[in-house]
Amino acid sequence: MKIRLDREACVGHGRCYELAPDVFEEDERGHCRLRFETVPPELEEQARLGEANCPEDAITLEGEG
């Protein structure tokens, strides 16, 4: 599974990195930063949680099985 972030849409609510810290992290402005673009299978559930809780829909998952 691939993960994409629309940096323009992210305003820094922080839900993603609070709920899924192994997938997302905070940048110097408090906005989301991806730890990687290809999500390891064991972290796919965290990636889905981050995507589902982004109020701006800035996170997109691709290639879900």
Secondary structure, DSSP 8 states (H G I E B T S, - for coil): -EEEE-TTT-----HHHHH-TTTEEE-TTS-EEES-SB--GGGHHHHHHHHHT-TT--EEEES--
